[in-house]
Structures are given as structure tokens and as C-alpha cells.
Amino acid sequence: MNISNFDDLLRAAREQPEPQRLLFVFATAVLPDDSTPEQRARFEAGEGGALAPLMSVDKAPEELGTFSALVEESRQFGPDWAIVFVASLPGRGGRAPTGEEADQSLQRMVESIKAGAFGSFVPFDPQGGPVLFG
């Protein structure tokens, strides 16, 4: 299935044979301390920078309605963010992943994002649009 928006992602998660937990890591763009003047200029123009995870949460697909509801909930619990990375964690034997399994997977996601290795996650901007990295 081609995932081009948040609704596609929810539909795909709900159609899986095993129960799923959706993992969300909200991040913002930051300018590293050791940036060059060129990098600083690009950053100030809205390009470049590094991604810094701010907060994370896991939810069952059934707990989610719209992307705007997820955004509103995120704003109640944390700072503004620029991108949210999403992954799905499957259960086994008809059982959804445990909270501990979700927490471990979220921690691995956070570390991957810090390392710049986020190609296996689905990224969305705050308006729900897919984010493409060049």
C-alpha cells in the first residue's frame, strides 16, 4: 500500500493481520553549535539543520481519529515540533505489543533519528503532509 497521507497510514495499520501500535517521535530542527556560516544562513532560510527528538508516544490505531487531533494532543503535552516520524510495531499471536515493547522501540527510534537514520519511518509535517528528504 502506498502511504501518501496520515489516513493511508491509519488504514494500513488497521488492516494488518496482527494488532499494531503506532509509534510517534516528534522532532524539531536545530542548528548544531559547530555549524558554519553557510549552514547558519541555510538554516535561517528554513533549510538544513539537524533533527532533535522532543517527545514520543505510542497509540493503538483505534485510539486515533484525525491528524489534527493528534497535533492538538501533542501541543497540550509538549513544545512545537517541525516533523513527526511514525512507525508501526506489530503484535504477535493476536496480541498487541506490550507497553515495554513499545517503549523499547520508541527509544530505538529516538536514537535512530538522532543519528540521522530515519529512512524506515514515515515523516509528516505539522499540517499532515508527507515530508520528503532530498
PyMOL commands that set and color helices and strands:
alter all, ss='L'
color gray80, all
select helices_A, chain A and resi 6-14+37-44+61-63+67-77+99-114
alter helices_A, ss='H'
color red, helices_A
select strands_A, chain A and resi 20-30+50-59+83-90+122-124
alter strands_A, ss='S'
color yellow, strands_A
deselect
rebuild
show_as cartoon
